[in-house]
């Protein structure tokens, strides 16, 4: 059950990331697109540096999954760009709240694209998320 602590750590650090992004984007002349590019390149640099230091950088053959990898990269980039633009123009508390709806979208998408089962717990979770967003 280590995945629970890893997921909670990810959620915690992602929330700190969104707050930091809002702080950096609050200047009137800041550009969300440029910030998105710099942010992604910085993250890539940190991962590559860590991998080289720990000697864990092993590139597998990505040919079989290249179309999915390219699509995932495109979707991730577009999603981040929209998040940065939203953080530039809105209040962090409202935007981060709306970004949590991504969980519900992931659950619904996994049932469509990955043929995962949509259980009554999943449906209840989606409803709770939506109710929480509307309530707040």
Number of C-alpha atoms within 10 A of each C-alpha: 5 6 8 9 10 11 11 11 12 12 13 11 12 12 13 12 12 19 16 12 20 23 13 14 20 15 10 8 7 12 14 22 15 11 17 20 13 12 14 12 12 12 11 12 12 11 13 15 13 13 13 12 10 9 10 10 13 8 6 6 8 10 8 8 9 11 11 11 13 11 11 12 12 12 12 12 15 14 12 18 18 15 20 23 18 18 24 21 14 13 12 18 13 13 17 16 15 15 12 15 15 12 13 18 11 11 17 18 13 14 13 12 8 9 9 12 12 13 10 9 9 14 14 11 15 18 13 13 19 15 11 13 15 10 7 8
